[in-house]
Amino acid sequence: MTAAHVTLCFLLRDAADGEHVLLGTKKTGFGRGKVVGVGGHVEAGETASEAACREVMEEINVVVQAKDLIPAGTVDFVFPAKPEWNMATTVFLTREWDGEPSESDEIAPAWFPVAQLPVNRMWADAEHWLPAMISGQRIAVTVALAADNENVADVYTVAWVDPES
Ligand SMILES: Nc1[nH]c(=O)nc2c1ncn2[C@H]1C[C@H](O)[C@@H](COP(=O)(O)OP(=O)(O)OP(=O)(O)O)O1
């Protein structure tokens, strides 16, 4: 599939009521108004790790070092009714960063309990892959969106092997 290469990076921390993940309300561009992961396009000459570190800095003002990124797998978002929206996503988790997440022009971050993700405000596909990745499963997921570009038509998941390990 022809697809833009993007990254997502999920910060994780433990709290009294269990594990929390940092998501954010997208303020601009693709997916505006939805609660999404922090991330964006991999630019020419960048690795996915470099892009993830840059995006967390740009979007939530924290420093994540590439060595602290935990590869979680990939998600290919396929929009059959809108192929120009197709995205090939490299997903990372991290438990280490410097700074306190804060709002940018692009995203308003907030912590959510992993056990209670705000699925009604997220892309409909997120519940099919995000909890599994946060739980430590390394997976390669293909999501086919429905004709409305919102609902999920199909999800296909296989084990993922890190090509860099
Ligand atoms: N079906 C889907 N479910 C989901 O959870 N995230 C999705 C998705 N389809 C796309 N995404 C994510 C992946 C990517 O991080 C993001 C889109 O990238 P960007 O935020 O960079 O796009 P924008 O066009 O807003 O920004 P620029 O790159 O600055 O133009 O949307």
The ligand as a Tripos MOL2 file, in Angstrom:
@<TRIPOS>MOLECULE
LIG
   31    33     1     0     0
SMALL
NO_CHARGES

@<TRIPOS>ATOM
      1 N1         -7.2490    5.2710   12.1760 N.pl3     1 LIG1
      2 C1         -6.4040    5.8710   13.0210 C.ar      1 LIG1
      3 N2         -6.4180    5.5950   14.3570 N.ar      1 LIG1
      4 C2         -5.5560    6.1840   15.2360 C.ar      1 LIG1
      5 O1         -5.6280    5.8750   16.4410 O.2       1 LIG1
      6 N3         -4.6090    7.0870   14.8410 N.ar      1 LIG1
      7 C3         -4.5800    7.3640   13.5430 C.ar      1 LIG1
      8 C4         -5.4400    6.7920   12.5760 C.ar      1 LIG1
      9 N4         -5.1150    7.2960   11.3420 N.ar      1 LIG1
     10 C5         -4.1070    8.1390   11.5690 C.ar      1 LIG1
     11 N5         -3.7570    8.1860   12.8750 N.ar      1 LIG1
     12 C6         -2.7030    8.9910   13.4680 C.3       1 LIG1
     13 C7         -1.3330    8.5830   13.0640 C.3       1 LIG1
     14 C8         -0.5940    9.9140   13.0550 C.3       1 LIG1
     15 O2          0.1450   10.0340   14.2640 O.3       1 LIG1
     16 C9         -1.6630   10.9920   13.0210 C.3       1 LIG1
     17 C10        -1.6230   11.9080   11.8080 C.3       1 LIG1
     18 O3         -0.3960   12.5160   11.7300 O.3       1 LIG1
     19 P1         -0.1910   14.0560   12.0600 P.3       1 LIG1
     20 O4         -0.7270   14.3340   13.4120 O.co2     1 LIG1
     21 O5          1.2170   14.4040   11.8060 O.co2     1 LIG1
     22 O6         -1.0970   14.7040   10.9700 O.3       1 LIG1
     23 P2         -1.3710   16.2000   10.7280 P.3       1 LIG1
     24 O7         -1.8020   16.2860    9.3070 O.co2     1 LIG1
     25 O8         -2.3090   16.7140   11.7730 O.co2     1 LIG1
     26 O9          0.0270   16.9220   11.0370 O.3       1 LIG1
     27 P3          1.2300   17.4040   10.1440 P.3       1 LIG1
     28 O10         2.0960   16.1880    9.9080 O.co2     1 LIG1
     29 O11         1.8960   18.3900   11.0520 O.co2     1 LIG1
     30 O12         0.6410   18.0100    8.9110 O.co2     1 LIG1
     31 O13        -2.8940   10.3330   13.0310 O.3       1 LIG1
@<TRIPOS>BOND
     1     1     2 1
     2     2     3 ar
     3     2     8 ar
     4     3     4 ar
     5     4     5 2
     6     4     6 ar
     7     6     7 ar
     8     7     8 ar
     9     7    11 ar
    10     8     9 ar
    11     9    10 ar
    12    10    11 ar
    13    11    12 1
    14    12    13 1
    15    12    31 1
    16    13    14 1
    17    14    15 1
    18    14    16 1
    19    16    17 1
    20    16    31 1
    21    17    18 1
    22    18    19 1
    23    19    20 2
    24    19    21 1
    25    19    22 1
    26    22    23 1
    27    23    24 2
    28    23    25 1
    29    23    26 1
    30    26    27 1
    31    27    28 2
    32    27    29 1
    33    27    30 1
@<TRIPOS>SUBSTRUCTURE
     1 LIG1         1 GROUP 0 **** ****
